[in-house]
Amino acid sequence: MIWTLRLIIVHFLPLVKCTSNMGQISAIWCAVDRMTGMNKAKKDNYNKNSDQCTNLILRHMTLSDSMSVTGTPTMLL
């Protein structure tokens, strides 16, 4: 997700440190409405067979590891 205001660009990435909940995180991150996706995931009511965003989430994991990001929030200038 990208948010822009007066030449300041903010990128949001999901920070995933283990792959055991990859399906749940993918279902939230790729939901049309992330709030609804989060509510469904909390109730364990999401599509567990969906590999919708798994590659995107794995790329985010690789990026955060390469930049030594270990927690949130993290600000890089």
C-alpha positions in Angstrom: 0.0 0.0 0.0 1.3 3.5 -0.9 0.3 6.7 0.8 1.4 10.1 -0.6 1.1 13.5 0.9 3.2 16.5 -0.3 6.0 14.6 -1.8 6.4 12.3 1.2 5.8 8.7 0.1 5.0 6.0 2.6 5.1 2.3 1.7 3.5 -0.2 4.0 4.6 -3.8 3.9 3.5 -6.7 6.0 6.3 -7.8 8.3 6.2 -11.6 8.5 8.8 -13.4 10.5 7.6 -17.0 10.1 5.7 -18.8 7.3 3.4 -20.8 9.5 0.6 -18.2 9.2 1.4 -17.2 5.6 -2.1 -18.1 4.4 -3.8 -16.0 7.0 -1.5 -13.0 6.3 -2.0 -13.4 2.5 -5.7 -13.5 2.9 -5.6 -10.2 4.9 -3.1 -8.4 2.7 -4.8 -9.3 -0.5 -8.4 -8.7 0.6 -10.3 -6.0 -1.2 -11.3 -4.6 2.2 -8.4 -5.4 4.6 -10.5 -4.6 7.7 -13.0 -7.3 6.7 -10.1 -9.6 5.8 -8.6 -9.1 9.3 -11.9 -9.7 11.0 -12.4 -12.9 9.1 -8.9 -14.1 9.8 -9.3 -13.4 13.6 -12.4 -15.7 13.5 -10.4 -18.3 11.4 -12.9 -17.7 8.6 -10.7 -17.1 5.6 -9.8 -19.1 2.5 -7.0 -21.3 3.7 -6.3 -22.7 0.2 -5.6 -19.4 -1.3 -2.1 -18.7 -2.5 -3.3 -15.3 -3.7 -0.4 -13.2 -2.4 2.1 -15.7 -1.1 4.9 -14.6 -3.6 4.3 -11.0 -2.7 4.5 -11.7 1.0 7.7 -13.8 0.5 9.2 -10.8 -1.5 8.4 -8.5 1.5 10.1 -11.0 3.9 13.2 -11.1 1.7 13.2 -7.3 1.5 12.8 -6.8 5.3 15.6 -9.3 6.0 17.9 -7.7 3.5 17.4 -4.3 5.2 17.7 -5.8 8.7 14.2 -4.9 9.7 13.3 -6.8 12.9 10.2 -5.1 14.1 7.6 -2.5 13.5 7.3 0.3 13.0 10.5 0.9 11.1 11.3 4.1 9.3 13.9 4.2 6.6 15.1 7.6 5.2 
